[in-house]
Amino acid sequence: MATIEFAKNLTICSKGDPLRHILIITKGTAEASFGGQVFKFGQGDMLGLDALCEGSHGFTYTATSDVSVFTHPFESIATLENLLREKEDIKNIVVTSMARQISMFLQYHAAQKSEAVRAFDLVSKIHPLYEKLCGHYAYTAKKLPALEEVASPTADDKVPAWAHDFYVGIKNLEPAVQKSFFASHGVTMGFILGGAEEVVRAMDSSVHYQKYTETISKVMINSTGFDLFSIMAELHVESATIAGADAAVGQIISPLIAMLSSLKCVDSLYFKQRLEAYKSSLDAKRGGGTTPGTAGSVAREKKNLADSLSTIMTFGGYPADQANKFARLIQDYTSQPDRGSSDDHVHKIRRQITSQFNDIYRQVLMNALSAPTLPTVIKMFLNFGYMDAELAGYETADYLYSIADSMQGDESRGVYTAFEWLRAIYTGKKEPCRNEFDQDYPAYVAELKQQKRFDAAEEARLLADNKAKLEFELEHIFPMVNKLTFGRITTFCPVFSDNNIPRGLDGSQVTPDEIHKIFREITAVDYGAYYRETSYSNPEIGLNRETVNVEILPEVILMPNAGARGIMWQEIEGRKRTTPSRMFVPIFLLTDLKQLLVRLTGEFRWEMCKRVQGARWQDVTEASLTAEYVDYLQFYKHNRDLSTETKAAIKLELTRARNNFKNVFTSNYSEWIMSEVNGSPRLTRVARKILMMHCTFPAETREALGNNPQFQESLKRFTIKSQQRESYLFRLIQKLSHGGKTPPQELVDELEYAKK
């Protein structure tokens, strides 16, 4: 036992330090910070109550004056128990300190809980009222996807409801009564150990509530500008001149503003900027006078969609005469009884709209790239091809408006909306796609130089000019891909129209989560689908060149249409084989997404094999997927292993595929992924043998199919090759380890890949 002196501002013990001493303040004050809250300790307080359970300190304790601390070595709970038996005065000090501190921590927990619950109750209440007001005043309500994940915060609270009253009651006992209550040593130790556990539970639950409040505050306001505050503020500003709307919306947004002003986790400067912008817009709108309300007479076309085409043309900078001319063209198209007709008149209208649409899209896009914020209608145009509510259908237009602000890709997983993709090219994050002649941007520029369109200096400038790259994408790729993904080329019109939607859009929207989920389902069957062979060398450990496989999932660009077709556009970027492939898919898909992505994966496998094999992609002397499949389909008539019925079936396959070997393979690959993996044979024995060798099932599936006679032959061939590769890598890693060298992670990963 000893007393140690600490000068002001010195650290008494730090967070994470193991509990080695019992520490009791005998003179002076100290403090500890937790979650932005400062807890103060004084004479008689024992420091580190939570450490009795955790074994290490959960706080850093700092002296706020000159402090004297009584210390006693701590080895186990028995140490504390013996000390309290021997020192009655210390026991009373510890019990009193315990009751006070637990009450303090539980009070902090209660404050965090109250704040989280208030935030939850407010968010849960406001959005339904917002939707109700939108309907009342003829506005389209916006969807907030983040709201779907909001749940009550109290489910994970570890502190029992009675704890606060119990410990406050103990703390408030008269000293004589408290001393009598803790006369029993067992009661004292039970109280101390139970209280220590309660401190830990209180702090853990406080952290939970803090994180919850931080999360739900981002639903209320966040840096993207699309949040509960933004949609409420927008409705208030837009409806401010409608009789009664100003007060009605203001009554709902006021508690939201009060909540955001009080939350410590909200960036006060950012909120202040957003609040001032809202108030400024509201004051300006109020100056325009009041118009009659629309309660009870909601128009088919909501107010925030009424001038969609005008908003788009104005944003694009088009003069009134050009905007009016295009508006008349849209009206003419809208009035057609059959917009998908093949009549010359309707076809001519579609062609004129398509030609002007691409120019309008370019102009609006260029302005959008430099705009600080985008109106919702502009986002609808860029990501959906929407231009007019009547043409799109009023209900569909409402739905598009409700999701436009929340619709986004996921660049971390390679999924982009059309606007995000084009912006990525403009900012230099991505290179343009190859054009219809399979030229990438540098090859295209080089060809123009060879044609003496410009000199070497201009070539160098163009190669570094991101705007020129974007122009290349907009001119050579975007219009063509938009038409191809639509799926019905002869009746294509790029403007979103309800006649192109055979059913509602519910369930048709393609999302990054769904794409990622399906790719993982595909690679769970064909685990090597997106792995690429690449060279690895590490001369320092004696590895000059080893082949390793790395997985590179595709980039998927969501085109602004409701279509039925996807395109595997290019298997790599430029010439580097470890770059992602690129696929284009409609943002609203009218067919099954999994079947589509399985087919595109099959196309990718074919094209990637051709890329790797080069000129020898059909050379059967060098075993490859394409060479073996071409040989199989080209000479099936002479294959003695195939029956007459099987040959007839192959002939029918080729006829349906117009003798395109790639299309036959893609169809077979879909059967392989969707049916054969379940032990339902659909392919010929030769096709199965090739696919098992090059598009192999994972080990557990191979084992399950091992007793199926339809798969035994093809499995045997693959197993031999796989075991040889696995054995080689194992010996190589073992050799490095025995030589005192750490095997690189690349080789370890390759061995795991070989075991699959």
C-alpha positions, -999 to +999 in steps of 0.1 A: +000+000+000+012+035-009+000+070-017+012+085-050+011+122-059+000+134-094+004+170-105-024+188-123-029+176-160-008+144-155-023+110-165-031+087-136-038+057-158-047+053-195-074+035-214-064-001-221-039-003-192-043-036-173-057-033-138-027-038-115-036-015-086-067-005-067-068+033-070-087+056-045-085+094-046-077+107-011-072+144-021-079+164-052-099+158-084-097+139-116-117+134-148-123+110-176-138+116-210-161+091-228-182+098-259-178+135-256-189+135-220-166+144-191-170+125-159-156+141-127-141+122-097-132+135-063-121+125-028-131+089-019-138+078-055-123+045-067-110+047-102-115+020-127-147+003-116-153-012-151-118-027-150-129-051-122-149-069-149-129-062-180-094-066-166-083-033-182-093+003-178-120+017-202-111+053-195-081+076-193-080+093-160-064+128-158-057+149-127-076+182-128-057+194-097-028+181-076-041+146-066-031+121-040-041+085-049-041+056-024-028+025-043-030-012-034-016-040-056-044-059-074-040-095-085-076-108-085-110-100-069-097-118-038-072-089-034-101-064-032-121-087-009-092-091+016-086-053+016-122-046+024-123-072+052-092-056+068-101-019+062-137-011+073-132+026+065-120+018+029-151-005+025-174+024+033-156+047+010-157+022-019-194+015-014-203+051-013-181+059-044-196+029-062-232+040-057-224+076-068-204+065-099-229+040-111-257+066-107-236+090-128-229+065-155-266+053-156-277+089-158-254+094-188-269+062-203-304+075-198-296+107-216-281+089-246-311+066-247-335+095-245-318+113-274-318+082-296-355+074-288-365+110-295-347+109-329-364+076-338-398+088-328-394+120-348-382+103-380-409+077-377-435+104-374-424+129-399-421+109-431-457+096-431-469+132-425-447+143-454-463+117-477-498+128-465-490+165-472-476+157-507-508+139-516-529+168-501-511+195-521-506+174-553-468+168-551-450+136-557-434+122-525-398+111-526-387+078-512-359+077-486-345+041-488-325+047-456-358+048-437-364+011-444-335+003-421-346+025-392-357+004-363-363+011-326-330+017-307-340+000-275-338-036-287-301-039-280-301-021-246-283-042-220-293-021-190-324-034-171-351-009-165-349-011-127-311-004-125-312+034-124-338+036-095-320+008-076-285+025-076-299+060-071-318+046-041-286+031-026-268+064-032-295+084-014-296+062+018-287+079+050-250+071+060-260+051+090-286+031+071-261+025+042-235+013+067-259-010+083-271-023+049-235-032+039-225-047+072-225-081+056-193-087+036-211-108+011-236-080+004-208-056-001-189-078-026-221-086-044-229-049-047-194-040-059-191-068-085-227-064-097-222-026-099-190-031-119-209-052-144-236-026-145-211+001-154-198-020-183-234-026-195-242+011-192-212+022-212-217-005-239-253+005-243-244+042-243-220+035-272-249+017-290-272+047-285-245+071-297-239+051-328-276+048-334-281+086-331-252+092-355-267+068-380-303+082-378-290+117-379-276+109-414-312+100-424-322+135-412-293+153-428-262+142-447-235+155-470-253+141-502-280+166-497-307+140-501-322+135-467-353+140-446-345+177-441-341+182-479-374+167-489-393+185-462-376+218-471-383+213-508-420+206-501-422+237-478-406+260-504-426+246-534-460+247-516-454+280-497-478+299-519-507+274-515-533+285-490-527+267-457-497+248-469-470+271-454-483+267-419-490+230-423-456+220-436-439+245-413-455+228-383-439+195-393-404+208-402-400+229-371-394+199-347-369+185-372-350+217-372-350+218-334-338+182-333-309+188-357-299+219-338-296+200-306-277+169-318-240+170-311-232+145-338-246+169-365-220+192-382-234+225-369-217+246-397-230+224-425-265+224-410-264+262-406-256+265-443-284+242-453-308+260-429-300+294-443-304+282-479-338+268-470-349+300-452-337+322-481-356+301-507-387+301-485-387+339-480-383+344-518-412+320-525-434+337-499-429+370-517-448+357-547-482+358-530-507+330-521-526+308-545-557+288-538-551+254-522-557+221-540-569+200-512-594+174-524-586+179-561-552+163-567-543+167-603-532+137-624-499+155-631-482+166-599-470+201-595-433+192-593-436+173-626-458+197-645-430+215-664-405+186-667-397+192-703-393+229-699-371+223-669-348+200-689-346+223-719-339+253-698-312+235-678-296+225-712-295+261-722-319+258-752-336+289-765-374+291-764-379+284-801-359+252-801-375+241-768-410+247-782-402+228-814-390+198-795-420+200-771-444+199-801-425+168-813-430+151-779-467+161-779-471+146-814-455+114-803-476+113-771-508+116-790-501+086-813-525+058-805-497+033-811-463+047-804-447+014-813-462+014-847-441+006-878-460+032-898-437+057-916-452+087-898-446+072-863-412+059-873-402+094-885-413+109-852-392+084-832-362+090-855-364+128-850-368+125-813-339+101-811-316+125-830-325+155-809-325+135-776-288+126-779-279+163-784-301+173-755-286+146-733-251+159-741-260+195-733-278+187-701-250+163-690-223+189-696-242+215-675-249+189-648-212+181-645-205+216-632-237+222-613-234+222-575-268+205-571-292+189-596-330+193-598-347+160-594-362+162-629-327+165-643-316+133-624-347+116-639-337+126-674-300+116-671-306+082-653-340+072-667-345+090-700-376+107-685-388+140-702-425+143-699-451+131-673-479+124-698-456+104-721-441+084-692-476+079-676-485+099-645-482+071-620-448+060-635-436+096-635-445+098-598-426+066-591-395+078-610-396+111-592-398+093-558-367+073-564-346+097-585-327+113-557-319+080-540-310+060-571-273+055-573-247+029-582-219+016-561-186+024-576-168+003-550-185-028-565-183-015-601-220-006-606-227+028-622-258+048-633-254+064-667-247+098-651-221+083-627-203+065-655-201+095-678-190+117-648-163+091-640-149+095-675-151+133-673-131+133-640-105+109-654-114+080-631-124+058-660-113+055-696-140+055-724-152+022-738-142+007-771-162+019-801-182-003-825-150-010-844-133-024-813-111+007-810-103+022-777-098+059-774-060+060-780-064+039-811-092+061-824-072+092-819-041+076-835-063+067-866-075+103-869-039+115-868-029+089-895-057+104-916-039+138-911-069+153-893-044+169-868-008+169-858+012+152-830+007+181-806-031+179-810-029+141-806-011+145-773-037+171-761-066+149-770-051+119-752-050+140-720-084+158-725-111+142-704-138+163-720-127+149-754-129+114-739-164+120-727-174+133-762-160+101-777-182+080-753-213+101-760-209+100-797-197+064-803-210+043-774-239+059-756-265+061-784-257+026-797-258+009-764-289+027-753-307+013-784-292-022-780-301-025-743-337-013-751-340-046-770-365-036-797-343-017-821-370-010-848-393+007-823-366+023-802-373+058-788-349+070-760-375+091-742-391+072-713-426+062-725-453+041-708-460+021-739-426+004-735-435-010-701-457-041-703-461-042-666-454-019-636-419-009-627-421-025-593-395-052-592-379-041-625-354-016-610-318-030-612-298-023-580-261-027-571-271-051-543-290-074-566-262-074-592-236-082-566-258-109-552-263-126-585-226-124-595-219-142-562-245-168-570-228-174-604-193-176-590-206-200-563-213-224-593-185-214-617-159-201-592-133-192-618-157-172-640-140-139-633-105-150-624-077-139-647-043-155-651-015-130-645+023-132-639+038-128-605+075-125-597+096-119-566+133-122-573+142-115-537+129-149-527+138-167-560+105-165-578+111-152-614+077-159-629+047-178-615+012-178-629-014-167-603-052-160-607-069-129-595-106-122-595-118-091-613-156-086-613-172-067-641-182-031-642-220-028-649-234+004-664-271+010-660-285+025-691-314+051-690-342+030-703-367+002-696-353-026-717-350-063-721-314-069-731-279-067-716-246-064-735-212-077-727-194-048-743-157-055-737-138-081-718-109-058-707-100-022-707-072-014-732-047-042-733-043-049-696-058-083-687-064-074-650-089-047-658-127-052-654-149-062-682-178-038-690-214-048-693-244-026-701-279-033-686-311-013-686-318+004-653-353-011-655-350-046-668-381-063-682-366-098-681-350-119-654-317-104-642-301-136-632-306-153-666-293-121-682-261-119-661-255-157-665-257-152-703-233-122-701-209-142-680-209-169-707-202-143-733-174-129-712-158-163-708-158-168-745-144-134-753-118-135-726-105-168-738-102-154-773-083-124-759-059-147-740-053-171-769-050-145-795-047-158-830-047-194-817-082-192-802-094-219-826-062-240-825-072-273-808-036-283-804-034-257-776-063-267-753-086-239-745-123-233-740-129-217-774-107-241-794-123-272-779-158-259-784-152-249-820-137-283-827-167-300-810-193-280-830-174-279-863-169-317-865-198-331-844-210-350-875-178-371-875-177-377-837-183-414-830-190-407-794-223-389-803-255-407-811-276-399-841-302-382-818-275-361-802-261-350-836-296-340-846-300-320-814-266-302-820-277-294-856-309-278-842-288-258-817-266-245-845-296-236-867-312-216-838-279-199-832-274-192-869-243-213-869-227-189-844-205-210-821-203-184-794-241-183-791-243-221-788-217-220-761-235-192-742-267-211-743-249-243-731-232-222-703-266-210-691-278-246-688-245-255-670-251-228-644-288-231-640-294-269-643-263-291-646-250-279-612-281-295-596-273-328-613-299-323-641-281-332-673-291-310-702-259-310-723-242-335-745-214-356-730-187-337-750-201-302-740-202-313-704-166-325-706-154-292-720-173-271-695-162-292-665-126-286-676-128-249-681-159-237-661-155-260-632-179-264-602-164-259-567-150-288-547-182-295-527-203-296-558-179-319-576-179-342-546-218-342-546-218-351-583-190-376-580-213-406-580-234-394-609-223-415-640-231-385-663-203-365-646-177-391-636-157-390-668-154-352-670-147-350-633-119-375-635-100-354-661-103-322-641-094-338-608-061-350-622-051-316-635-063-299-603-043-322-580-012-317-601-015-279-597-023-281-560+007-304-554+031-281-573+020-250-553+022-269-520+058-280-527+068-245-538+055-229-507+070-257-485+104-251-503+103-214-495+093-220-459+122-245-454+146-220-469+136-195-442+116-173-466+081-162-460+058-174-488+041-144-505+004-140-500-001-143-538+011-179-537-009-187-506-040-173-523-032-193-555-030-225-535-064-217-520-077-211-555-063-244-567-081-262-538-115-248-549 
